[in-house]
């Protein structure tokens, strides 16, 4: 997300349309991202919630109190930074309603390209808005926390936890939360059935690939899941099923934080963008992280969009590599350290 929605979020305070929180008050900030600047006179204590590890670390490094999952209640006000996932936006607003004291202000903002206008309309149908302002290619709107939580209940009911293929519990906002990703399925269908030893799933998400590895490879002695999204990794803990080895879960940023363990094989479906544009360097960084985490002779199996140029990165980091499968959209690459 660009810095503009953050500016939009604080604009109602700068325009004096919403009263500045006073010293001694507590303000919840859901979906907080690094790079925001507080308006002069915004003296309340901020309690930030951010489950994406890179943002979490950046906010923590800037000195803010930040948590990966919401804790506490009785906040005096809340800020909600909306993104592209409508269901996640609605659930965050529901959380704000549940955790803010009755009468407290809830301010929501997002980019016009991410559907903030339709979100404003949706919330206005449930609770009267006090106002809205367009600014910085986005819209901010705000309302008072109603006396009861019926609005929060309605938003939660509209965005329930899903059960994908009768096995995997997911929630809006997670990668491919409503179905098994086609690339991940292609990867699983082309993994060897004799994986043994210590195995890791990089970018594990809500656990599909790791669950299939566990089910198909009884010879594994350790299964570790890594992901930067806190909520997805928490979901994976319930989705992994029974395994021969007790699984371990690591909430880390694989591009910046070292992997301490060493593996006989790693499977991964790395992200290739954080904004709308493709960013191949993310996957390239994941490849280099996997190479460092593999034992000598260890194997990497990864899936990627066909057009992404990962082969030169594999050639530089591994002793050998090959394409072992492809379909109309994806390719599966294997490499040996």
C-alpha positions in Angstrom: 0.0 0.0 0.0 1.2 3.5 -0.8 1.6 6.2 1.9 -1.4 8.1 0.6 -4.1 6.1 2.4 -2.2 6.8 5.6 -2.4 10.5 4.9 -6.1 10.1 4.1 -6.7 8.4 7.5 -5.3 11.3 9.5 -6.8 14.1 7.3 -10.1 14.4 9.3 -8.0 15.3 12.4 -5.9 17.8 10.5 -9.1 19.3 9.0 -10.7 19.5 12.5 -13.6 17.4 11.3 -12.8 14.9 14.1 -11.6 15.9 17.5 -8.0 15.1 18.3 -7.5 12.4 20.9 -6.3 13.8 24.2 -3.4 12.8 26.4 -4.4 9.9 28.6 -6.7 8.3 26.0 -6.1 5.1 24.2 -6.5 4.8 20.4 -6.6 1.4 18.6 -5.0 1.3 15.1 -6.1 -1.7 13.1 -4.1 -2.5 9.9 -1.4 0.0 10.9 1.4 0.4 8.4 4.8 2.2 8.7 5.3 5.7 7.4 2.5 7.6 9.0 2.8 11.0 10.7 0.7 12.0 13.6 -1.0 15.4 13.4 0.1 18.0 15.8 -1.9 17.6 19.0 -2.6 13.9 18.5 -1.5 13.1 22.1 -3.3 9.8 22.8 -1.4 6.5 23.3 -1.5 4.4 20.1 -2.0 0.7 20.2 -1.1 -0.7 16.8 -2.2 -4.1 15.3 -0.3 -5.5 12.4 0.1 -9.2 11.6 2.3 -8.8 8.5 5.8 -9.3 9.8 7.8 -6.8 7.7 5.3 -4.0 8.7 5.3 -5.2 12.3 9.1 -5.0 12.6 9.2 -1.6 11.0 6.6 -0.2 13.4 8.3 -1.8 16.3 11.6 -0.4 15.2 10.1 3.1 15.0 9.2 2.8 18.7 5.5 2.1 18.5 3.6 -0.4 20.7 2.4 -3.0 18.1 0.9 -6.4 18.4 0.2 -9.1 15.8 -3.3 -9.8 17.0 -5.8 -7.5 18.8 -5.8 -7.6 22.6 -7.6 -5.5 25.1 -10.8 -3.4 25.0 -12.3 -0.2 26.3 -10.4 2.0 23.8 -11.4 5.6 23.4 -11.2 5.6 19.6 -10.1 3.5 16.7 -8.4 4.0 13.4 -8.9 1.4 10.6 -6.7 1.4 7.5 -8.6 -0.4 4.8 -7.0 -2.4 2.1 -8.1 -4.4 -1.0 -9.8 -7.3 0.9 -13.4 -6.2 1.5 -14.1 -9.0 4.0 -11.0 -8.2 6.0 -11.9 -4.5 6.1 -15.4 -5.4 7.4 -13.9 -7.7 10.1 -11.5 -5.0 11.2 -14.4 -2.5 11.5 -16.3 -5.1 13.5 -13.3 -5.5 15.8 -13.1 -1.8 16.3 -16.7 -1.6 17.2 -16.3 -4.5 19.7 -13.2 -3.0 21.4 -14.0 0.8 21.5 -16.2 2.2 24.3 -19.7 3.2 23.3 -19.6 6.7 21.8 -16.0 6.5 20.8 -15.0 7.6 17.3 -14.0 5.1 14.7 -12.2 6.5 11.6 -11.8 4.4 8.5 -9.8 5.3 5.4 -8.6 3.7 2.2 -7.7 4.2 -1.5 -10.4 4.8 -4.1 -8.8 2.1 -6.2 -9.2 -0.4 -3.4 -13.0 0.1 -3.1 -13.2 2.5 -0.2 -16.4 4.1 -1.6 -18.3 0.8 -1.6 -17.1 0.1 1.9 -18.3 3.5 3.1 -21.7 2.8 1.5 -21.9 -0.6 3.2 -21.1 0.8 6.7 -23.5 3.7 6.2 -26.3 1.2 5.7 -25.5 -0.3 9.1 -24.7 2.7 11.3 -25.2 6.4 10.5 -21.9 8.1 9.5 -20.9 11.4 11.1 -19.0 12.4 8.0 -16.6 11.6 5.2 -13.8 13.5 3.4 -12.0 12.7 0.1 -8.2 13.4 0.1 -5.0 12.0 -1.3 -6.9 9.7 -3.9 -8.8 8.1 -1.0 -11.7 8.6 1.3 -12.0 8.8 5.1 -15.2 8.3 6.9 -16.1 8.2 10.6 -18.9 7.3 13.0 -19.6 6.8 16.7 -19.4 3.4 18.2 -23.1 2.4 18.7 -24.4 1.5 22.1 -24.7 -2.2 21.2 -22.6 -4.5 19.1 -25.3 -5.5 16.6 -23.4 -3.9 13.7 -20.3 -5.8 14.6 -22.3 -9.1 14.7 -23.8 -8.3 11.3 -20.3 -7.7 9.8 -18.9 -10.9 11.3 -21.9 -12.9 10.1 -21.3 -11.6 6.6 -17.7 -12.7 6.7 -17.5 -16.1 8.4 -14.5 -18.4 8.7 -14.5 -20.7 5.7 -13.8 -24.4 5.4 -12.0 -25.0 2.1 -12.6 -28.5 0.6 -14.0 -29.6 4.0 -10.5 -29.5 5.6 -8.9 -26.1 5.8 -10.2 -23.3 7.9 -9.4 -19.8 6.5 -10.6 -16.2 6.8 -10.9 -13.2 4.5 -7.6 -11.4 3.9 -5.5 -14.6 3.7 -3.9 -15.5 0.4 -6.4 -17.6 -1.6 -8.7 -17.8 1.4 -11.7 -19.2 -0.5 -10.1 -22.0 -2.5 -6.8 -23.9 -2.9 -4.5 -21.8 -5.1 -3.9 -23.5 -8.5 -0.1 -22.9 -8.3 0.1 -24.6 -4.9 -1.9 -27.5 -6.1 0.4 -27.9 -9.1 3.4 -27.9 -6.7 1.9 -30.5 -4.5 1.0 -32.8 -7.4 4.6 -32.7 -8.5 6.4 -33.2 -5.2 8.2 -36.5 -4.8 6.3 -39.0 -2.6 9.5 -40.1 -0.8 10.5 -36.9 1.0 12.4 -37.7 4.1 14.2 -36.0 6.9 13.7 -32.4 7.9 11.2 -30.6 5.6 10.1 -26.9 5.6 7.3 -25.0 3.9 8.4 -21.5 3.1 5.5 -19.0 2.6 3.2 -21.7 4.1 0.1 -19.5 4.3 -2.8 -21.4 5.9 -1.0 -24.7 5.5 -2.2 -26.5 2.4 1.2 -27.5 1.0 2.6 -28.5 4.4 -0.6 -30.6 5.2 -0.2 -32.4 1.9 3.5 -33.0 2.4 2.7 -34.5 5.8 0.0 -36.7 4.4 2.0 -38.0 1.5 5.5 -38.4 3.1 5.4 -40.5 6.2 9.2 -40.6 6.3 9.7 -37.0 7.4 11.2 -36.4 10.8 10.5 -32.7 11.1 8.0 -30.3 9.4 8.5 -26.6 9.9 6.2 -23.9 8.5 7.3 -20.3 7.9 5.2 -17.3 6.9 5.1 -13.5 7.4 1.3 -13.4 7.9 0.5 -14.0 11.6 -3.2 -14.9 11.1 -2.5 -17.3 8.2 0.1 -19.1 10.3 -2.3 -19.4 13.2 -4.8 -20.9 10.9 -2.2 -23.4 9.7 -1.8 -24.7 13.2 -5.3 -26.1 13.0 -5.1 -27.2 9.4 -1.9 -29.2 9.4 -3.6 -32.4 10.7 -1.8 -35.4 12.3 1.8 -35.7 11.3 4.5 -38.2 12.1 6.6 -35.3 13.4 5.3 -32.5 15.6 5.1 -29.4 13.3 6.8 -26.1 14.2 5.6 -22.7 13.2 7.8 -19.6 12.6 6.4 -16.1 12.1 9.3 -14.4 10.4 10.2 -12.3 7.4 12.3 -14.7 5.3 13.8 -11.8 3.3 15.3 -10.2 6.4 15.4 -12.6 9.3 17.7 -15.7 9.3 16.5 -19.3 9.3 18.3 -21.1 12.1 17.4 -24.7 11.1 18.7 -26.7 8.2 16.6 -28.9 5.9 16.7 -31.8 3.6 14.0 -30.3 1.4 12.0 -27.1 1.2 8.7 -26.5 -0.7 7.4 -23.1 -1.4 5.0 -20.9 -3.3 6.6 -17.5 -2.8 4.6 -14.3 -3.3 5.6 -12.3 -6.4 4.0 -8.9 -5.5 2.9 -6.8 -2.6 1.2 -4.1 -4.7 -0.5 -4.6 -8.0 2.7 -4.8 -10.0 4.9 -7.9 -10.1 8.0 -7.8 -8.0 10.2 -10.8 -8.9 12.9 -9.7 -6.4 10.6 -11.0 -3.6 10.7 -14.6 -5.0 14.4 -14.2 -5.8 15.1 -13.3 -2.2 13.1 -16.4 -1.1 15.2 -18.6 -3.3 18.4 -17.3 -1.8 16.9 -17.8 1.7 16.0 -21.4 0.8 19.5 -22.1 -0.5 21.0 -20.9 2.8 18.6 -23.1 4.8 19.2 -26.3 2.9 21.7 -28.9 3.9 24.4 -29.8 1.2 22.5 -31.8 -1.3 19.2 -30.6 -0.1 16.4 -30.0 -2.6 14.1 -27.0 -3.3 10.7 -27.4 -5.0 8.9 -24.2 -5.9 6.0 -23.0 -8.0 6.0 -19.7 -9.9 4.1 -17.8 -12.6 5.5 -18.9 -15.9 6.8 -15.5 -16.9 8.9 -14.8 -13.8 12.6 -15.1 -14.5 13.8 -17.2 -11.5 16.0 -19.6 -13.4 19.1 -17.3 -13.3 18.7 -16.9 -9.5 18.4 -20.7 -9.1 21.6 -21.2 -11.3 23.5 -18.8 -9.0 22.3 -20.3 -5.7 22.2 -24.0 -6.5 24.4 -26.6 -8.1 21.6 -27.7 -10.5 18.0 -26.9 -11.3 15.3 -27.9 -13.7 11.7 -27.3 -14.6 9.7 -30.4 -13.7 6.1 -29.3 -14.6 4.1 -26.5 -16.1 0.5 -25.7 -17.0 -1.0 -22.6 -18.7 -0.1 -20.3 -15.8 2.5 -21.9 -13.6 5.8 -23.8 -13.6 7.3 -26.0 -11.0 11.0 -25.7 -10.5 13.3 -28.1 -8.6 16.9 -27.4 -7.5 19.6 -29.1 -5.6 22.1 -27.4 -3.4 
